[in-house]
Amino acid sequence: MRITIDREACIGSGLCALIAPAVFDQNDDDGLVELIDEGPLTDPVGTVKDAVQRCPAAALGSHPD
């Protein structure tokens, strides 16, 4: 799975980092999402998909490899 982020759409809620902390983090300077694990994923794929679906700003995407 390939993960994409749209930092311009991100509102910094941090939900992704709470759901999948091995994959997502928040930047210390602006609070926006950062992708810390591009793969292979250490969090279960279902957890990452959950984080993508729950993003309140729709700033995350997941795509099959």
N, C-alpha and C positions, 0 to 999 in steps of 0.2 A: 504494500500500500504506500502511496505517495501522499504526503500531507502538504497542503498549501496554506499560507496565511496571508491575510490582507491587513497590514498594519494601519492602513488609512481608515479602514472600517472598524478596527478594534476600538472598544470603549474602555478597556482596562478593567473589566469586571473581575478577572482572575478565576472565573469558573473553570476554564480549561486546565489551569495549573492545579486546581484542587482535585479535579476528576482524574487527570493523567499527569501527575507531577514528574514522571520520568521522561515525558515527551515535551511538555509545555512549561514555560516559566514566564515571569513578568520582568521586563527590563527595569532595573533599579532607577534609571533616570526619568523615564516617562510612564512607566507602569503598563506599557503595551506588551502584547504577547510576543514571546520568542520561542522558536522551535529549537529544542535542545537535543532532540534525538531524531535524526532523519531516517534512521533504520539501520539494521533491522530493529524493529520496535521491541522495547523491553516491557512495555505495558501491553496487556492483551489487546488485540485489535478491537474487540467489542468496547473496551474502555475508551479507546481513542475515538471510535465512531460516536460514542455517547457524548464525549466532550465536543466533538464537531457539531453534533445535532443540537446540543444545549447552548451553544454560543449565542448570547442575546443579540449580538451585532452581525451574525452570520459572517464572521471574519475568517472562519476556518473551513477547509475543504479536505476531503479524502478521496483519493482516486486509486483504482486498482493499478498495480504495476504492469 
